[in-house]
Amino acid sequence: MKEQNVILEKSYTFALEIMSLAKLIRELREYDLASQLWRSGTSIGANVEEAQAAQSRADFRSKMSIAAKEARESHYWLRLTRDGKILPEERISPLIEEIESIKRILTSIVKSAGS
């Protein structure tokens, strides 16, 4: 039986949530914010997925580092969405909690892949 990869699952599920959120933000005509959030939020999982086929430890670390940067950017856009009162805090807070968890995991992976 194949071992579950937590960061693969979390980043994929997060991307699906971000897609739904971005659609909602587009309905409010906040197109730039929706596009930025969509790009950064879905890029995390894409880079994690790419890292699974890395050609070397350095390549793996590089892809995971990019995913971590995208997670930070997503965190920024989510905070703007909340603090700019684009959507209610209760809609955004669970996603902020999730991206903070993803950031911690990715930071740990990048640190351990560097040694």
PAKOL-598339 format. One record per residue (C-alpha): y, z, x; residue number from 1. Coordinates in nm, 3 decimals. Layout:
residues N
<node><north>Y</north><up>Z</up><east>X</east><seq>NUM</seq></node>
...
END
This chain:
residues 115
<node><north>0.000</north><up>0.000</up><east>0.000</east><seq>1</seq></node>
<node><north>0.344</north><up>-0.096</up><east>0.132</east><seq>2</seq></node>
<node><north>0.579</north><up>0.186</up><east>0.232</east><seq>3</seq></node>
<node><north>0.899</north><up>0.207</up><east>0.027</east><seq>4</seq></node>
<node><north>1.219</north><up>0.126</up><east>0.218</east><seq>5</seq></node>
<node><north>1.485</north><up>0.357</up><east>0.074</east><seq>6</seq></node>
<node><north>1.789</north><up>0.171</up><east>0.205</east><seq>7</seq></node>
<node><north>1.656</north><up>-0.163</up><east>0.080</east><seq>8</seq></node>
<node><north>1.607</north><up>-0.019</up><east>-0.268</east><seq>9</seq></node>
<node><north>1.936</north><up>0.173</up><east>-0.276</east><seq>10</seq></node>
<node><north>2.145</north><up>-0.119</up><east>-0.151</east><seq>11</seq></node>
<node><north>1.983</north><up>-0.360</up><east>-0.400</east><seq>12</seq></node>
<node><north>2.033</north><up>-0.126</up><east>-0.695</east><seq>13</seq></node>
<node><north>2.391</north><up>-0.061</up><east>-0.582</east><seq>14</seq></node>
<node><north>2.458</north><up>-0.437</up><east>-0.569</east><seq>15</seq></node>
<node><north>2.340</north><up>-0.474</up><east>-0.929</east><seq>16</seq></node>
<node><north>2.571</north><up>-0.192</up><east>-1.037</east><seq>17</seq></node>
<node><north>2.862</north><up>-0.348</up><east>-0.849</east><seq>18</seq></node>
<node><north>2.800</north><up>-0.683</up><east>-1.015</east><seq>19</seq></node>
<node><north>2.826</north><up>-0.519</up><east>-1.358</east><seq>20</seq></node>
<node><north>3.136</north><up>-0.328</up><east>-1.256</east><seq>21</seq></node>
<node><north>3.305</north><up>-0.638</up><east>-1.114</east><seq>22</seq></node>
<node><north>3.242</north><up>-0.825</up><east>-1.439</east><seq>23</seq></node>
<node><north>3.410</north><up>-0.541</up><east>-1.627</east><seq>24</seq></node>
<node><north>3.705</north><up>-0.542</up><east>-1.388</east><seq>25</seq></node>
<node><north>3.741</north><up>-0.920</up><east>-1.432</east><seq>26</seq></node>
<node><north>3.768</north><up>-0.867</up><east>-1.808</east><seq>27</seq></node>
<node><north>4.073</north><up>-0.652</up><east>-1.730</east><seq>28</seq></node>
<node><north>4.216</north><up>-0.949</up><east>-1.535</east><seq>29</seq></node>
<node><north>4.201</north><up>-0.765</up><east>-1.204</east><seq>30</seq></node>
<node><north>4.047</north><up>-1.069</up><east>-1.038</east><seq>31</seq></node>
<node><north>4.128</north><up>-0.992</up><east>-0.675</east><seq>32</seq></node>
<node><north>3.990</north><up>-0.640</up><east>-0.696</east><seq>33</seq></node>
<node><north>3.677</north><up>-0.764</up><east>-0.875</east><seq>34</seq></node>
<node><north>3.617</north><up>-1.029</up><east>-0.607</east><seq>35</seq></node>
<node><north>3.668</north><up>-0.791</up><east>-0.317</east><seq>36</seq></node>
<node><north>3.435</north><up>-0.533</up><east>-0.471</east><seq>37</seq></node>
<node><north>3.173</north><up>-0.798</up><east>-0.554</east><seq>38</seq></node>
<node><north>3.175</north><up>-0.935</up><east>-0.198</east><seq>39</seq></node>
<node><north>3.157</north><up>-0.604</up><east>-0.014</east><seq>40</seq></node>
<node><north>2.919</north><up>-0.437</up><east>-0.261</east><seq>41</seq></node>
<node><north>2.661</north><up>-0.714</up><east>-0.256</east><seq>42</seq></node>
<node><north>2.696</north><up>-0.777</up><east>0.118</east><seq>43</seq></node>
<node><north>2.550</north><up>-0.436</up><east>0.202</east><seq>44</seq></node>
<node><north>2.207</north><up>-0.526</up><east>0.066</east><seq>45</seq></node>
<node><north>2.221</north><up>-0.879</up><east>0.206</east><seq>46</seq></node>
<node><north>2.272</north><up>-0.743</up><east>0.558</east><seq>47</seq></node>
<node><north>2.004</north><up>-0.476</up><east>0.514</east><seq>48</seq></node>
<node><north>1.768</north><up>-0.750</up><east>0.397</east><seq>49</seq></node>
<node><north>1.855</north><up>-0.968</up><east>0.698</east><seq>50</seq></node>
<node><north>1.795</north><up>-0.674</up><east>0.932</east><seq>51</seq></node>
<node><north>1.433</north><up>-0.663</up><east>0.815</east><seq>52</seq></node>
<node><north>1.374</north><up>-0.990</up><east>0.999</east><seq>53</seq></node>
<node><north>1.580</north><up>-0.902</up><east>1.306</east><seq>54</seq></node>
<node><north>1.484</north><up>-1.077</up><east>1.628</east><seq>55</seq></node>
<node><north>1.549</north><up>-0.771</up><east>1.842</east><seq>56</seq></node>
<node><north>1.652</north><up>-0.407</up><east>1.826</east><seq>57</seq></node>
<node><north>2.011</north><up>-0.515</up><east>1.905</east><seq>58</seq></node>
<node><north>2.003</north><up>-0.770</up><east>1.622</east><seq>59</seq></node>
<node><north>1.870</north><up>-0.504</up><east>1.383</east><seq>60</seq></node>
<node><north>2.143</north><up>-0.261</up><east>1.487</east><seq>61</seq></node>
<node><north>2.409</north><up>-0.530</up><east>1.449</east><seq>62</seq></node>
<node><north>2.302</north><up>-0.618</up><east>1.093</east><seq>63</seq></node>
<node><north>2.283</north><up>-0.253</up><east>0.994</east><seq>64</seq></node>
<node><north>2.627</north><up>-0.193</up><east>1.148</east><seq>65</seq></node>
<node><north>2.769</north><up>-0.475</up><east>0.938</east><seq>66</seq></node>
<node><north>2.605</north><up>-0.322</up><east>0.629</east><seq>67</seq></node>
<node><north>2.765</north><up>0.012</up><east>0.715</east><seq>68</seq></node>
<node><north>3.108</north><up>-0.152</up><east>0.747</east><seq>69</seq></node>
<node><north>3.062</north><up>-0.324</up><east>0.411</east><seq>70</seq></node>
<node><north>2.966</north><up>0.011</up><east>0.259</east><seq>71</seq></node>
<node><north>3.290</north><up>0.161</up><east>0.390</east><seq>72</seq></node>
<node><north>3.486</north><up>-0.127</up><east>0.242</east><seq>73</seq></node>
<node><north>3.308</north><up>-0.087</up><east>-0.093</east><seq>74</seq></node>
<node><north>3.395</north><up>0.283</up><east>-0.089</east><seq>75</seq></node>
<node><north>3.761</north><up>0.187</up><east>-0.039</east><seq>76</seq></node>
<node><north>3.765</north><up>-0.057</up><east>-0.334</east><seq>77</seq></node>
<node><north>3.588</north><up>0.194</up><east>-0.558</east><seq>78</seq></node>
<node><north>3.846</north><up>0.461</up><east>-0.471</east><seq>79</seq></node>
<node><north>4.128</north><up>0.214</up><east>-0.550</east><seq>80</seq></node>
<node><north>3.962</north><up>0.134</up><east>-0.882</east><seq>81</seq></node>
<node><north>3.944</north><up>0.504</up><east>-0.966</east><seq>82</seq></node>
<node><north>4.279</north><up>0.617</up><east>-0.828</east><seq>83</seq></node>
<node><north>4.461</north><up>0.309</up><east>-0.959</east><seq>84</seq></node>
<node><north>4.324</north><up>0.400</up><east>-1.301</east><seq>85</seq></node>
<node><north>4.172</north><up>0.055</up><east>-1.347</east><seq>86</seq></node>
<node><north>3.864</north><up>0.219</up><east>-1.499</east><seq>87</seq></node>
<node><north>3.795</north><up>0.579</up><east>-1.604</east><seq>88</seq></node>
<node><north>3.688</north><up>0.820</up><east>-1.331</east><seq>89</seq></node>
<node><north>3.358</north><up>0.894</up><east>-1.506</east><seq>90</seq></node>
<node><north>3.262</north><up>0.523</up><east>-1.474</east><seq>91</seq></node>
<node><north>3.344</north><up>0.511</up><east>-1.102</east><seq>92</seq></node>
<node><north>3.240</north><up>0.855</up><east>-0.974</east><seq>93</seq></node>
<node><north>2.862</north><up>0.792</up><east>-0.983</east><seq>94</seq></node>
<node><north>2.912</north><up>0.476</up><east>-0.777</east><seq>95</seq></node>
<node><north>3.129</north><up>0.662</up><east>-0.527</east><seq>96</seq></node>
<node><north>2.855</north><up>0.923</up><east>-0.491</east><seq>97</seq></node>
<node><north>2.597</north><up>0.649</up><east>-0.440</east><seq>98</seq></node>
<node><north>2.803</north><up>0.463</up><east>-0.179</east><seq>99</seq></node>
<node><north>2.857</north><up>0.789</up><east>0.010</east><seq>100</seq></node>
<node><north>2.479</north><up>0.834</up><east>0.019</east><seq>101</seq></node>
<node><north>2.430</north><up>0.475</up><east>0.136</east><seq>102</seq></node>
<node><north>2.693</north><up>0.523</up><east>0.409</east><seq>103</seq></node>
<node><north>2.512</north><up>0.834</up><east>0.536</east><seq>104</seq></node>
<node><north>2.178</north><up>0.656</up><east>0.549</east><seq>105</seq></node>
<node><north>2.321</north><up>0.350</up><east>0.724</east><seq>106</seq></node>
<node><north>2.507</north><up>0.563</up><east>0.978</east><seq>107</seq></node>
<node><north>2.185</north><up>0.746</up><east>1.057</east><seq>108</seq></node>
<node><north>1.994</north><up>0.418</up><east>1.094</east><seq>109</seq></node>
<node><north>2.258</north><up>0.268</up><east>1.326</east><seq>110</seq></node>
<node><north>2.265</north><up>0.582</up><east>1.541</east><seq>111</seq></node>
<node><north>1.887</north><up>0.598</up><east>1.574</east><seq>112</seq></node>
<node><north>1.859</north><up>0.223</up><east>1.642</east><seq>113</seq></node>
<node><north>2.102</north><up>0.258</up><east>1.932</east><seq>114</seq></node>
<node><north>1.886</north><up>0.496</up><east>2.128</east><seq>115</seq></node>
END
